[in-house]
Amino acid sequence: MKDKIVYSTDPDFLIHNEINEINEKLLSEEQNLRIWLEKRPGNKIVSIIRGFIGTESELKDLSKLVKKRCSVGGSVKAGEIIIQTKDRQKLLQILNNLGYFAKLSGG
């Protein structure tokens, strides 16, 4: 539902979307990321980074950086970073070096 406000004289006025964006934006050390290992069809094993809080563009930027440092492919779907590797230790080290709080989870 969109607000019907056309103009406001309040200099501190923020639209609800802007408020949510400000609240959801966390510093990298405040992020609580988990690295999962999953088996996909065709016996392919991928690592999935879950728990990122931020905008879609920030998520894509992080994905691009991690894929480049691991020299592998991957994608971003449903707020998760899917990396085509089973080397979770390397992912953990990369995320920690970038200042993120990350842990290994699951299989």
Backbone as JSON Lines, residues from 0, in Angstrom:
{"i":0,"aa":"M","n":[0.83,-1.17,0.0],"ca":[0.0,0.0,0.0],"c":[0.88,1.23,0.0]}
{"i":1,"aa":"K","n":[0.65,2.15,-0.91],"ca":[1.44,3.36,-1.02],"c":[0.81,4.47,-0.19]}
{"i":2,"aa":"D","n":[1.67,5.28,0.39],"ca":[1.19,6.44,1.13],"c":[0.7,7.5,0.15]}
{"i":3,"aa":"K","n":[-0.26,8.28,0.6],"ca":[-0.85,9.31,-0.25],"c":[-0.2,10.67,-0.02]}
{"i":4,"aa":"I","n":[0.92,10.74,0.69],"ca":[1.58,12.01,0.97],"c":[2.28,12.48,-0.3]}
{"i":5,"aa":"V","n":[1.96,13.71,-0.68],"ca":[2.55,14.29,-1.87],"c":[3.7,15.21,-1.5]}
{"i":6,"aa":"Y","n":[3.52,15.96,-0.41],"ca":[4.53,16.92,0.0],"c":[4.5,17.06,1.51]}
{"i":7,"aa":"S","n":[5.66,17.22,2.11],"ca":[5.74,17.43,3.55],"c":[6.71,18.57,3.83]}
{"i":8,"aa":"T","n":[6.36,19.43,4.77],"ca":[7.23,20.54,5.15],"c":[8.21,20.14,6.25]}
{"i":9,"aa":"D","n":[8.05,18.95,6.78],"ca":[8.93,18.45,7.83],"c":[10.27,18.06,7.21]}
{"i":10,"aa":"P","n":[11.38,18.72,7.61],"ca":[12.69,18.4,7.0],"c":[13.19,17.0,7.38]}
{"i":11,"aa":"D","n":[12.68,16.41,8.45],"ca":[13.1,15.08,8.89],"c":[12.16,13.98,8.43]}
{"i":12,"aa":"F","n":[11.22,14.3,7.55],"ca":[10.23,13.33,7.1],"c":[10.89,12.27,6.23]}
{"i":13,"aa":"L","n":[10.58,11.0,6.5],"ca":[11.07,9.88,5.69],"c":[9.89,9.02,5.28]}
{"i":14,"aa":"I","n":[9.93,8.55,4.05],"ca":[8.92,7.61,3.58],"c":[9.21,6.27,4.24]}
{"i":15,"aa":"H","n":[8.19,5.44,4.45],"ca":[8.36,4.15,5.14],"c":[9.45,3.3,4.5]}
{"i":16,"aa":"N","n":[9.58,3.27,3.19],"ca":[10.6,2.46,2.53],"c":[11.99,2.91,2.93]}
{"i":17,"aa":"E","n":[12.19,4.22,3.04],"ca":[13.49,4.74,3.44],"c":[13.79,4.39,4.89]}
{"i":18,"aa":"I","n":[12.78,4.41,5.74],"ca":[12.96,4.04,7.14],"c":[13.38,2.59,7.25]}
{"i":19,"aa":"N","n":[12.7,1.7,6.52],"ca":[13.04,0.28,6.55],"c":[14.45,0.04,6.03]}
{"i":20,"aa":"E","n":[14.84,0.76,4.99],"ca":[16.17,0.59,4.41],"c":[17.24,1.0,5.41]}
{"i":21,"aa":"I","n":[17.0,2.09,6.13],"ca":[17.96,2.56,7.13],"c":[18.06,1.55,8.27]}
{"i":22,"aa":"N","n":[16.93,1.03,8.74],"ca":[16.92,0.07,9.84],"c":[17.58,-1.24,9.46]}
{"i":23,"aa":"E","n":[17.42,-1.68,8.22],"ca":[17.94,-2.98,7.81],"c":[19.42,-2.94,7.47]}
{"i":24,"aa":"K","n":[19.96,-1.77,7.24],"ca":[21.36,-1.67,6.85],"c":[22.24,-1.87,8.08]}
{"i":25,"aa":"L","n":[23.01,-2.92,8.09],"ca":[23.89,-3.23,9.21],"c":[25.34,-3.17,8.75]}
{"i":26,"aa":"L","n":[26.2,-2.88,9.68],"ca":[27.62,-2.94,9.38],"c":[28.03,-4.4,9.18]}
{"i":27,"aa":"S","n":[29.12,-4.6,8.46],"ca":[29.54,-5.97,8.16],"c":[29.81,-6.77,9.42]}
{"i":28,"aa":"E","n":[30.38,-6.15,10.46],"ca":[30.67,-6.91,11.68],"c":[29.41,-7.22,12.48]}
{"i":29,"aa":"E","n":[28.3,-6.57,12.16],"ca":[27.04,-6.86,12.83],"c":[26.24,-7.95,12.11]}
{"i":30,"aa":"Q","n":[26.68,-8.34,10.93],"ca":[26.01,-9.39,10.17],"c":[26.29,-10.74,10.84]}
{"i":31,"aa":"N","n":[25.32,-11.63,10.77],"ca":[25.45,-12.96,11.34],"c":[25.23,-13.96,10.21]}
{"i":32,"aa":"L","n":[26.29,-14.26,9.46],"ca":[26.18,-15.11,8.29],"c":[26.46,-16.57,8.64]}
{"i":33,"aa":"R","n":[25.79,-17.46,7.93],"ca":[25.98,-18.9,8.08],"c":[26.32,-19.49,6.71]}
{"i":34,"aa":"I","n":[27.26,-20.42,6.7],"ca":[27.67,-21.07,5.45],"c":[27.2,-22.52,5.51]}
{"i":35,"aa":"W","n":[26.28,-22.86,4.63],"ca":[25.7,-24.2,4.57],"c":[26.24,-24.95,3.36]}
{"i":36,"aa":"L","n":[26.23,-26.26,3.42],"ca":[26.61,-27.12,2.31],"c":[25.38,-27.89,1.88]}
{"i":37,"aa":"E","n":[25.07,-27.86,0.6],"ca":[23.89,-28.57,0.09],"c":[24.25,-29.38,-1.14]}
{"i":38,"aa":"K","n":[23.57,-30.5,-1.27],"ca":[23.73,-31.34,-2.45],"c":[22.57,-31.03,-3.4]}
{"i":39,"aa":"R","n":[22.9,-30.71,-4.63],"ca":[21.91,-30.36,-5.64],"c":[21.75,-31.5,-6.63]}
{"i":40,"aa":"P","n":[20.71,-31.45,-7.47],"ca":[20.54,-32.5,-8.48],"c":[21.79,-32.66,-9.34]}
{"i":41,"aa":"G","n":[22.08,-33.88,-9.72],"ca":[23.27,-34.17,-10.5],"c":[24.49,-34.34,-9.63]}
{"i":42,"aa":"N","n":[24.29,-34.6,-8.34],"ca":[25.37,-34.79,-7.37],"c":[26.31,-33.59,-7.29]}
{"i":43,"aa":"K","n":[25.79,-32.39,-7.52],"ca":[26.6,-31.19,-7.41],"c":[26.47,-30.64,-5.99]}
{"i":44,"aa":"I","n":[27.6,-30.28,-5.41],"ca":[27.63,-29.75,-4.06],"c":[27.9,-28.26,-4.14]}
{"i":45,"aa":"V","n":[27.07,-27.48,-3.44],"ca":[27.23,-26.03,-3.42],"c":[27.26,-25.54,-1.98]}
{"i":46,"aa":"S","n":[27.87,-24.39,-1.78],"ca":[27.86,-23.73,-0.48],"c":[26.87,-22.57,-0.57]}
{"i":47,"aa":"I","n":[26.09,-22.4,0.48],"ca":[25.09,-21.35,0.5],"c":[25.35,-20.45,1.7]}
{"i":48,"aa":"I","n":[25.45,-19.15,1.43],"ca":[25.64,-18.16,2.49],"c":[24.28,-17.56,2.8]}
{"i":49,"aa":"R","n":[23.84,-17.72,4.03],"ca":[22.53,-17.24,4.46],"c":[22.68,-16.25,5.6]}
{"i":50,"aa":"G","n":[21.66,-15.4,5.76],"ca":[21.62,-14.49,6.9],"c":[22.04,-13.08,6.59]}
{"i":51,"aa":"F","n":[22.31,-12.75,5.32],"ca":[22.72,-11.4,4.97],"c":[21.54,-10.45,5.09]}
{"i":52,"aa":"I","n":[21.74,-9.32,5.73],"ca":[20.71,-8.31,5.85],"c":[21.22,-7.06,5.15]}
{"i":53,"aa":"G","n":[20.49,-6.64,4.13],"ca":[20.87,-5.47,3.37],"c":[20.09,-5.42,2.07]}
{"i":54,"aa":"T","n":[20.47,-4.52,1.2],"ca":[19.77,-4.38,-0.07],"c":[20.2,-5.47,-1.04]}
{"i":55,"aa":"E","n":[19.4,-5.64,-2.08],"ca":[19.7,-6.63,-3.11],"c":[21.02,-6.31,-3.81]}
{"i":56,"aa":"S","n":[21.29,-5.04,-4.04],"ca":[22.54,-4.66,-4.71],"c":[23.75,-4.95,-3.83]}
{"i":57,"aa":"E","n":[23.63,-4.75,-2.51],"ca":[24.73,-5.08,-1.6],"c":[24.97,-6.58,-1.58]}
{"i":58,"aa":"L","n":[23.89,-7.35,-1.62],"ca":[24.01,-8.81,-1.65],"c":[24.72,-9.27,-2.92]}
{"i":59,"aa":"K","n":[24.35,-8.67,-4.05],"ca":[24.98,-9.02,-5.33],"c":[26.45,-8.61,-5.34]}
{"i":60,"aa":"D","n":[26.77,-7.46,-4.75],"ca":[28.17,-7.03,-4.68],"c":[29.0,-7.99,-3.84]}
{"i":61,"aa":"L","n":[28.46,-8.43,-2.7],"ca":[29.16,-9.4,-1.86],"c":[29.34,-10.72,-2.6]}
{"i":62,"aa":"S","n":[28.3,-11.15,-3.3],"ca":[28.37,-12.39,-4.08],"c":[29.47,-12.31,-5.14]}
{"i":63,"aa":"K","n":[29.51,-11.2,-5.83],"ca":[30.52,-11.02,-6.89],"c":[31.93,-11.07,-6.32]}
{"i":64,"aa":"L","n":[32.12,-10.42,-5.18],"ca":[33.43,-10.4,-4.54],"c":[33.86,-11.79,-4.08]}
{"i":65,"aa":"V","n":[32.94,-12.52,-3.45],"ca":[33.25,-13.87,-2.96],"c":[33.55,-14.81,-4.12]}
{"i":66,"aa":"K","n":[32.75,-14.74,-5.18],"ca":[32.98,-15.61,-6.34],"c":[34.33,-15.32,-6.98]}
{"i":67,"aa":"K","n":[34.69,-14.04,-7.05],"ca":[35.97,-13.67,-7.64],"c":[37.13,-14.19,-6.82]}
{"i":68,"aa":"R","n":[37.04,-14.05,-5.49],"ca":[38.13,-14.51,-4.62],"c":[38.25,-16.03,-4.58]}
{"i":69,"aa":"C","n":[37.13,-16.74,-4.79],"ca":[37.16,-18.2,-4.81],"c":[37.44,-18.75,-6.21]}
{"i":70,"aa":"S","n":[37.35,-17.91,-7.22],"ca":[37.51,-18.31,-8.63],"c":[36.5,-19.38,-9.02]}
{"i":71,"aa":"V","n":[35.24,-19.16,-8.62],"ca":[34.16,-20.09,-8.94],"c":[32.94,-19.3,-9.39]}
{"i":72,"aa":"G","n":[31.92,-20.02,-9.85],"ca":[30.67,-19.4,-10.23],"c":[29.68,-19.44,-9.09]}
{"i":73,"aa":"G","n":[28.52,-18.87,-9.36],"ca":[27.48,-18.87,-8.36],"c":[26.37,-17.93,-8.74]}
{"i":74,"aa":"S","n":[25.42,-17.74,-7.83],"ca":[24.29,-16.86,-8.11],"c":[23.7,-16.36,-6.79]}
{"i":75,"aa":"V","n":[22.74,-15.45,-6.94],"ca":[22.0,-14.92,-5.79],"c":[20.54,-15.23,-6.03]}
{"i":76,"aa":"K","n":[19.92,-15.95,-5.09],"ca":[18.5,-16.28,-5.2],"c":[17.87,-16.23,-3.82]}
{"i":77,"aa":"A","n":[16.72,-15.59,-3.74],"ca":[15.91,-15.54,-2.5],"c":[16.72,-15.07,-1.29]}
{"i":78,"aa":"G","n":[17.58,-14.09,-1.48],"ca":[18.35,-13.55,-0.37],"c":[19.52,-14.41,0.08]}
{"i":79,"aa":"E","n":[19.88,-15.4,-0.73],"ca":[20.99,-16.3,-0.41],"c":[22.04,-16.22,-1.51]}
{"i":80,"aa":"I","n":[23.3,-16.4,-1.12],"ca":[24.39,-16.46,-2.09],"c":[24.75,-17.92,-2.28]}
{"i":81,"aa":"I","n":[24.63,-18.39,-3.5],"ca":[24.94,-19.79,-3.83],"c":[26.29,-19.8,-4.55]}
{"i":82,"aa":"I","n":[27.25,-20.5,-3.96],"ca":[28.61,-20.56,-4.49],"c":[28.91,-22.0,-4.89]}
{"i":83,"aa":"Q","n":[29.46,-22.18,-6.08],"ca":[29.72,-23.52,-6.61],"c":[31.06,-24.06,-6.11]}
{"i":84,"aa":"T","n":[31.12,-24.3,-4.82],"ca":[32.3,-24.9,-4.21],"c":[31.88,-25.62,-2.94]}
{"i":85,"aa":"K","n":[32.67,-26.6,-2.55],"ca":[32.4,-27.24,-1.27],"c":[33.45,-26.86,-0.22]}
{"i":86,"aa":"D","n":[34.34,-25.96,-0.58],"ca":[35.39,-25.49,0.33],"c":[34.85,-24.37,1.21]}
{"i":87,"aa":"R","n":[34.12,-24.77,2.27],"ca":[33.51,-23.79,3.16],"c":[34.54,-23.06,4.01]}
{"i":88,"aa":"Q","n":[35.67,-23.69,4.29],"ca":[36.72,-23.05,5.07],"c":[37.25,-21.81,4.35]}
{"i":89,"aa":"K","n":[37.42,-21.93,3.04],"ca":[37.89,-20.8,2.25],"c":[36.86,-19.67,2.27]}
{"i":90,"aa":"L","n":[35.58,-20.02,2.13],"ca":[34.52,-19.01,2.2],"c":[34.51,-18.33,3.56]}
{"i":91,"aa":"L","n":[34.66,-19.12,4.62],"ca":[34.69,-18.58,5.97],"c":[35.84,-17.6,6.14]}
{"i":92,"aa":"Q","n":[36.99,-17.96,5.64],"ca":[38.17,-17.09,5.74],"c":[37.96,-15.79,4.96]}
{"i":93,"aa":"I","n":[37.39,-15.87,3.77],"ca":[37.13,-14.69,2.95],"c":[36.16,-13.75,3.65]}
{"i":94,"aa":"L","n":[35.05,-14.3,4.16],"ca":[34.05,-13.47,4.85],"c":[34.62,-12.84,6.12]}
{"i":95,"aa":"N","n":[35.41,-13.6,6.87],"ca":[36.03,-13.04,8.08],"c":[37.03,-11.94,7.74]}
{"i":96,"aa":"N","n":[37.78,-12.12,6.66],"ca":[38.73,-11.09,6.23],"c":[38.01,-9.82,5.78]}
{"i":97,"aa":"L","n":[36.79,-9.96,5.26],"ca":[36.0,-8.81,4.85],"c":[35.32,-8.13,6.04]}
{"i":98,"aa":"G","n":[35.44,-8.72,7.23],"ca":[34.88,-8.12,8.43],"c":[33.53,-8.67,8.83]}
{"i":99,"aa":"Y","n":[33.04,-9.7,8.15],"ca":[31.75,-10.3,8.48],"c":[31.92,-11.34,9.57]}
{"i":100,"aa":"F","n":[30.91,-11.47,10.43],"ca":[30.88,-12.55,11.41],"c":[30.19,-13.72,10.73]}
{"i":101,"aa":"A","n":[30.92,-14.79,10.49],"ca":[30.37,-15.94,9.77],"c":[30.74,-17.22,10.52]}
{"i":102,"aa":"K","n":[29.87,-18.22,10.38],"ca":[30.08,-19.53,10.99],"c":[29.7,-20.61,9.99]}
{"i":103,"aa":"L","n":[30.27,-21.79,10.16],"ca":[29.87,-22.95,9.37],"c":[28.66,-23.57,10.02]}
{"i":104,"aa":"S","n":[27.68,-23.96,9.2],"ca":[26.45,-24.56,9.71],"c":[26.08,-25.77,8.86]}
{"i":105,"aa":"G","n":[25.31,-26.66,9.45],"ca":[24.81,-27.8,8.7],"c":[25.9,-28.76,8.28]}
{"i":106,"aa":"G","n":[25.61,-29.51,7.19],"ca":[26.44,-30.59,6.69],"c":[27.75,-30.17,6.24]}
